[in-house]
């Protein structure tokens, strides 16, 4: 003979458990966004600042098989600032009608692409998080930077100093901002929910770059 009271209790308990599971799943699935506005100490919009959000409770992730390109156009690297996930293979095509010699002595990634035209047959894989500074052994004013990260939540500020990153799971993150001319590194722990926003001033140094040389008759390689 069935016990109606027992059945009612079991049904209520089952519904409670199902509700808890669904609620937990919804919480895990909730995603927010981040909006930042970056300026220097003079109130000028800060372009080419790298913004990253790294989860405090990290989970092991496999290296991403992404691809990127850093071109050489008019004797400059293009773009001059890049941010990629660890594991990204970067190609370095030379679209100038002269030779370039791309290199890096950075601990994060050291490599050397001797004098070449066109595109090297093999890209360079950036597999360790950190900062990589690029140069050209022929044209010493050429500089570029690659920030290698181990998070999928990153962006570079546009000409208005704005950064928009969406689809970030709710939770606690370490926010970092890097810029080639910043005086001090910026790092803070923040909580991402429906809509995180921040107006941030980054103190910068004056822009100092090697002067581009004019062509000389005795030059072996045209600068």
C-alpha positions as CSV (number, residue, x, y, z in Angstrom):
1,X,0.0,0.0,0.0
2,X,1.4,3.4,-1.0
3,X,2.2,6.0,1.6
4,X,0.9,9.3,0.2
5,X,2.7,11.4,2.7
6,X,6.0,9.7,1.9
7,X,5.4,10.2,-1.8
8,X,4.7,13.9,-1.3
9,X,7.9,14.3,0.7
10,X,10.0,12.6,-1.9
11,X,8.5,14.6,-4.7
12,X,9.1,17.8,-2.8
13,X,12.7,16.8,-2.1
14,X,13.3,15.9,-5.8
15,X,11.9,19.2,-7.0
16,X,14.1,21.1,-4.5
17,X,17.3,19.2,-5.7
18,X,16.3,19.8,-9.4
19,X,15.8,23.5,-8.6
20,X,19.2,23.8,-6.9
21,X,20.9,22.1,-9.8
22,X,19.2,24.4,-12.4
23,X,20.0,27.4,-10.3
24,X,23.7,26.4,-10.0
25,X,23.9,25.8,-13.7
26,X,22.4,29.2,-14.4
27,X,24.9,30.9,-12.1
28,X,27.8,29.2,-13.8
29,X,26.4,30.1,-17.2
30,X,26.0,33.8,-16.4
31,X,28.3,36.0,-18.3
32,X,29.0,39.7,-18.1
33,X,31.0,42.3,-19.9
34,X,33.7,44.9,-19.2
35,X,34.1,48.4,-20.5
36,X,37.1,50.6,-19.8
37,X,38.1,54.1,-20.8
38,X,41.8,54.8,-20.7
39,X,43.6,58.2,-20.6
40,X,47.1,59.4,-19.8
41,X,47.8,61.9,-17.1
42,X,47.0,64.8,-19.4
43,X,43.5,63.3,-20.2
44,X,44.5,62.2,-23.7
45,X,43.0,58.9,-24.9
46,X,45.4,56.1,-24.5
47,X,45.7,54.0,-27.7
48,X,47.3,50.6,-27.9
49,X,47.0,49.6,-24.2
50,X,46.6,45.9,-23.6
51,X,43.8,45.0,-21.2
52,X,43.5,41.5,-19.8
53,X,41.1,39.7,-17.3
54,X,42.6,36.5,-15.8
55,X,40.3,34.4,-13.6
56,X,41.5,34.1,-10.0
57,X,40.3,30.5,-9.9
58,X,42.2,29.2,-12.9
59,X,41.6,25.9,-14.6
60,X,44.2,24.1,-16.7
61,X,43.8,25.0,-20.4
62,X,45.4,23.7,-23.5
63,X,47.5,25.9,-25.7
64,X,45.4,27.5,-28.4
65,X,46.3,26.9,-32.1
66,X,45.7,30.5,-33.1
67,X,47.4,32.5,-35.9
68,X,48.4,36.1,-36.2
69,X,50.3,38.4,-38.5
70,X,52.8,41.2,-37.8
71,X,53.6,42.9,-41.1
72,X,56.4,45.2,-42.1
73,X,55.2,48.1,-44.1
74,X,57.0,51.4,-44.9
75,X,59.8,50.3,-42.6
76,X,57.5,49.9,-39.6
77,X,55.9,47.0,-37.8
78,X,52.2,46.8,-38.3
79,X,50.6,46.5,-35.8
80,X,53.1,47.9,-33.3
81,X,51.3,46.3,-30.3
82,X,49.7,42.9,-30.4
83,X,48.2,40.6,-27.8
84,X,47.9,36.9,-28.4
85,X,47.1,33.7,-26.4
86,X,49.9,31.4,-25.6
87,X,50.4,28.9,-28.4
88,X,49.7,31.5,-31.2
89,X,51.8,31.2,-34.4
90,X,52.8,34.6,-35.7
91,X,53.9,35.2,-39.3
92,X,56.1,38.1,-40.2
93,X,55.6,39.0,-43.9
94,X,57.8,41.7,-45.4
95,X,55.8,43.9,-47.7
96,X,58.6,46.4,-48.3
97,X,60.8,46.3,-51.4
98,X,63.9,46.0,-49.1
99,X,65.2,43.4,-46.8
100,X,64.4,43.2,-43.1
101,X,65.9,41.2,-40.2
102,X,63.4,40.6,-37.4
103,X,64.6,39.4,-34.0
104,X,63.8,39.3,-30.3
105,X,66.1,38.9,-27.3
106,X,63.2,38.8,-24.8
107,X,63.3,36.0,-22.2
108,X,59.7,35.2,-23.0
109,X,60.5,34.4,-26.7
110,X,63.9,34.8,-28.3
111,X,64.2,34.2,-32.1
112,X,66.0,35.5,-35.2
113,X,64.7,35.8,-38.8
114,X,67.8,36.8,-40.8
115,X,67.6,39.1,-43.8
116,X,64.6,38.2,-45.9
117,X,62.0,39.4,-48.4
118,X,58.5,38.1,-48.7
119,X,57.2,35.8,-46.0
120,X,59.3,33.3,-44.0
121,X,58.2,29.7,-44.6
122,X,57.6,29.0,-40.9
123,X,55.7,31.2,-38.4
124,X,57.1,31.8,-34.9
125,X,55.1,30.1,-32.1
126,X,54.7,32.3,-29.0
127,X,54.0,29.6,-26.3
128,X,55.0,31.3,-23.0
129,X,53.0,34.2,-21.4
130,X,54.9,37.5,-21.0
131,X,56.2,40.5,-23.0
132,X,58.1,40.1,-26.2
133,X,59.9,43.1,-27.8
134,X,60.6,43.0,-31.5
135,X,63.2,44.8,-33.5
136,X,64.8,45.0,-36.9
137,X,68.6,44.5,-37.1
138,X,68.8,46.8,-40.1
139,X,66.4,49.6,-39.2
140,X,66.9,50.2,-35.5
141,X,63.9,52.5,-35.1
142,X,61.5,49.7,-35.8
143,X,59.9,48.4,-32.6
144,X,56.9,46.3,-31.9
145,X,55.5,44.5,-28.8
146,X,53.7,41.2,-28.4
147,X,51.9,40.5,-25.1
148,X,51.4,36.8,-24.7
149,X,48.6,35.9,-22.3
150,X,47.0,32.7,-20.8
151,X,43.5,34.1,-20.8
152,X,40.9,34.4,-23.5
153,X,39.7,37.7,-22.1
154,X,41.8,40.5,-23.6
155,X,41.7,43.5,-25.9
156,X,43.7,46.5,-27.1
157,X,42.4,50.0,-26.6
158,X,41.2,51.8,-29.7
159,X,42.0,55.4,-30.8
160,X,39.4,56.6,-28.2
161,X,41.1,54.8,-25.4
162,X,38.1,52.5,-25.2
163,X,38.1,48.7,-24.5
164,X,35.0,46.5,-24.7
165,X,35.2,42.8,-23.7
166,X,32.1,40.7,-23.6
167,X,31.1,37.1,-22.7
168,X,33.1,37.0,-19.5
169,X,31.8,34.4,-16.9
170,X,30.8,36.0,-13.6
171,X,33.5,35.8,-11.0
172,X,36.7,37.3,-9.6
173,X,39.5,38.3,-12.0
174,X,42.9,40.0,-12.0
175,X,42.7,43.0,-14.3
176,X,46.0,44.1,-15.8
177,X,46.7,47.0,-18.1
178,X,50.0,47.3,-20.1
179,X,51.2,50.1,-22.4
180,X,54.7,50.6,-24.0
181,X,55.1,53.9,-22.2
182,X,53.4,53.4,-18.9
183,X,55.4,54.4,-15.8
184,X,54.1,51.8,-13.5
185,X,52.3,48.4,-14.1
186,X,48.6,48.4,-13.3
187,X,47.0,45.3,-11.6
188,X,43.8,45.0,-9.6
189,X,41.4,42.3,-8.5
190,X,37.8,42.9,-9.7
191,X,34.5,41.2,-9.8
192,X,32.8,40.7,-13.1
193,X,29.0,40.7,-13.2
194,X,26.4,42.0,-15.6
195,X,28.3,45.2,-16.5
196,X,31.7,46.2,-15.2
197,X,33.0,49.6,-16.1
198,X,36.1,51.6,-15.2
199,X,37.6,55.0,-16.1
200,X,41.4,54.7,-15.6
201,X,44.3,57.1,-15.9
202,X,47.6,55.6,-16.8
203,X,50.7,57.7,-16.2
204,X,53.0,57.5,-19.2
205,X,56.5,58.5,-20.2
206,X,57.4,60.7,-23.2
207,X,57.6,58.8,-26.5
208,X,61.2,58.3,-27.3
209,X,62.1,56.5,-30.5
210,X,65.2,56.1,-32.6
211,X,65.3,58.6,-35.5
212,X,64.6,57.3,-38.9
213,X,67.7,57.7,-41.0
214,X,67.7,59.4,-44.4
215,X,69.0,57.4,-47.4
216,X,72.7,57.9,-48.1
217,X,74.6,57.1,-51.2
218,X,76.9,54.8,-49.4
219,X,74.1,52.9,-47.7
220,X,74.0,49.2,-48.4
221,X,70.3,48.9,-47.3
222,X,67.9,51.7,-47.9
223,X,66.4,52.7,-44.6
